[in-house]
Structures are given as structure tokens and as C-alpha cells.
Amino acid sequence: MDRGPLPTLLGYAIRRSQIAIFQDFMRSMGETGIRPAQYSILTVIARNPGLKQAEVSDSLGIERARLVLVLNELEARGLARRVLSTTDRRSHALFLTPEGERLLAELDRRVAEHEARLIAKLGQPGRRQLLDLLSRLQDD
């Protein structure tokens, strides 16, 4: 099929790659049902216990309303919890539950295997180069 200039457009190529990477990620997560955004949120909360929702949203570039929906899902699964902030009663501090910590350890193992499959396609030098090039696109 003639896709015209699409294969030569950066956005198109990045999006196609993202789809392939996300599909492998989802296969890696298997029965856990964890999606990429959920994994990112769990990781940031684990490494920064007590962060406010707005800080997680800003850090990951997730709309605040979307973050609230994902946090609702994580709380319903018993993986994360919101606690009223002691310094700002209008906000919540975020923490993983013991079950969230246990699951994140398993997810980290699965993500390492997922990442290894990607690196096998690029090699370590290719991985470093790709990360460098992508970071340039993110700079303002």
C-alpha cells in the first residue's frame, strides 16, 4: 500500500514505534492488566512517597483529571492510597500500599525483560542514541 510521505514523517514513525512498544509492554504485563501510564504512576509514587497528585501529574505530563481516574483505579485495586496532606488540606499525598509495593517489584522485573527485548533490536549504543535523539525533541 502506498502510504505516501507517512513513513518519512517523524511523528508517524514515532507513533508506529510507540504502538509496537506498547503492544510488547502489554504482553509483558500479562494478567496484571497494568497499562504504561499506571506503571509510570506507581513508579513515581514508590520513588517519591507523599507526593501530591499535582506533582505526579506535572512530572509525568498527565492531565490532572486523567490522573484522578487512574488513581481511582489503582486505589480500587488496593495498590495506592491517597492521604490528606498535613501541610495543605486541599491536596492528597500519594503512597503505595504493601500490595502495590509487592506488585511493583514484579512489574519492574517484567519491564526489565520488556526493555531487554527492545535493546536487543537496537543494541546498547543504539538505545543511548535513540534516547538522546528523543530527548532533543522534548527540549523546549
Buried (B, 14 or more C-beta within 10 A) or exposed (E): EEEEEEEEEEEEEEEEEEEEBEEBBBEBBEEBEBBBBBBBBBBBBBEBEBBBBEBBBEEBEBEEEEBBEBBEBBBEBEBBBBEEBEEEEEBBBBBBBEEBBEBBEEBEEBBEEBBEEBEEEEEEEEBEEEEEEEEEEEEE
